[in-house]
Amino acid sequence: MSSADFLFAPEVQKLLMVAYAAPDQQFSCSELARRSKLDPADAARTLEHLVSSGILKKQKPKADQADADTVSIDRSFLFHDELRNIALKSFAAAEPVRSMLRTKFKDSVLRAFVLGEDKEGTVELLVVHGQLTPDEAAMTAACQKLSKNIHRHLKMHVISHARFNSLTPRDPLASKLAATCALEIIALGDTKAQPPIEKVSLLQSAKKKLATLSRPSA
């Protein structure tokens, strides 16, 4: 198995999803196995590989403690920032959020973006709805459940398609969308959500009708 294949192995993704959600926390092997829902033997074997690769670092228990060794994210790892971004944009946040929105809100979510992640591990999201507006209570409940599963706090902005199209460069959301860390996870056409029906003004309607009447008959 190559290094690239190893990094994207399911066991690695499950462990790193937990570890990157709390990069300053120390985890025992048993706790990581429980949180990632992996077999303890598989978790131990994968952890050893992650430690030897430099992605995780191991801490020995103190002399007055009987606890087993613990591991945590090694921020000094050469590709720490890149791997963290990969995790955010794939298995750690983007994929679970995309799956949740496309499953539960496919009739209302027109577009969706991961805007970024702060130092506390809160992932900021932007959802653009179409003709139908997502039920607020259902969206809140779904986000809370997903947050618990991926061990990350979610901050969700839900706006209309018209509001999205009217964003100006001065709008905080526009600047976040323009950032390099922003990622579109649901594009137009990815769901069954329909764009809102554009309202034609009376003046535009009158111009169209006049243009039709003024055309020469065949």
Number of C-alpha atoms within 10 A of each C-alpha: 7 6 9 8 10 15 15 14 13 13 21 19 18 21 22 27 24 20 23 21 23 18 18 13 12 18 20 17 22 17 14 23 22 13 17 22 13 17 12 16 12 12 22 17 12 18 24 16 14 21 16 12 12 18 20 24 20 20 14 11 12 10 7 6 8 8 11 13 14 19 21 21 25 16 16 12 14 11 12 16 12 10 16 19 15 14 20 23 19 18 18 25 23 23 15 15 25 17 14 16 24 18 11 14 22 18 19 23 31 28 22 23 22 26 22 20 20 8 8 12 17 16 21 18 22 22 24 24 27 22 16 16 16 19 10 10 9 12 17 13 11 16 19 14 12 18 19 11 14 21 20 22 18 21 15 17 13 18 15 19 18 14 12 17 9 11 13 12 12 8 10 10 15 14 14 17 18 12 11 9 14 19 18 17 21 22 13 13 11 13 18 15 21 17 19 14 8 7 8 9 9 9 9 11 12 12 12 12 11 11 10 10 10 9 8 6 5 3
